[in-house]
Amino acid sequence: MITAVLAGQSQSEVARTYGVSQGWISKLIARYRAEGEQAFEPRSRRPATSTNATPQATVDLVLQLRDQLSAQGLDAGAETIGCPWP
């Protein structure tokens, strides 16, 4: 698609030919001009942030508790570590 536009076809023609939106063609061309050949590499669809992620301090505390409980020969599962109040 990018090579077709660079060869002289209009973005509208290329969009119709490939069955995509003209906006998508514009985005690809802008990406190619900004990044060069890297624009052809697949991109991750993973979100940049995860709003529901467990805070790192909590993860560290749970890992510390598991190490302590395991060292004492006790169960280090979720029910043992879990909150003692309802």
N, C-alpha and C positions, 0 to 999 in steps of 0.2 A: 504494500500500500504506500509506504513512504517513497519507495523508488518510483512508483507511478506518478506521484505528485512532483517529485524532483525532476522527473523526465518531462514535465510540462502539462500533464493532465490536471484539470481543476479538482479541487477537493470534493466538489459536488459529484463529479463524474466517478471518482474513485469510490466515494461512499455508496453510490448506487450500484456500481459494479460488484463491490464486496458485500453489500447488504448490511452496512453499518451506518451509524449516524455521522453527519458532517462534523459534529462536535468531537467525536472520537478521533476522526482523522486529524482535526486541528490539534488535539492533545498529543497525538503521536508525533506530528511534525514538530511541535514545540519541544517535546522531549528529545527528539533526534537532534534538533539544533542545539539544545543545551548540553546533551550528553554524548553525542556522536554514536559510535557503534554500541555503546553500553545500553542504548535505548532498546536494543533488540533482545536483551537478556530478560528472562522471566523475573517477575517481581513477586515478593512475598505478599500475601494477602492478610497476613497477621496484623492485628491492630497494634498501634504504637504503644498503647497503654492498656491496662486491664483494671477497670474501676472496681471490680469485685475481688481483686487479688488480696490474699492474706498479708497483712503488714509484715515486713521482714523481722521486726522485733518479736512478733508472736511466733513466727517460724523458728527463730533462734531459741526462744524460751522452750518451745515444745521439744526441740532437738536436745537441749540441755537436760530437760526433765527425763527424756527417754534414756539418755546416757546414764544419768544418776540411778534411775530405777533398775536398769539392766545390770549396772555394776553391783547393786545390792541383791541381785538375783530375783527381783520382783517383776511382775508383769508391767510392760511399758506400753500397753495398748491405749486406745482412745478412751475407754471407760475409766481406766486408772488415772489418766492425765486430765480427764474432763472436769469441768466446773463442779464443785461439791454442792452447790446450791441449785435449786430448780429454776 
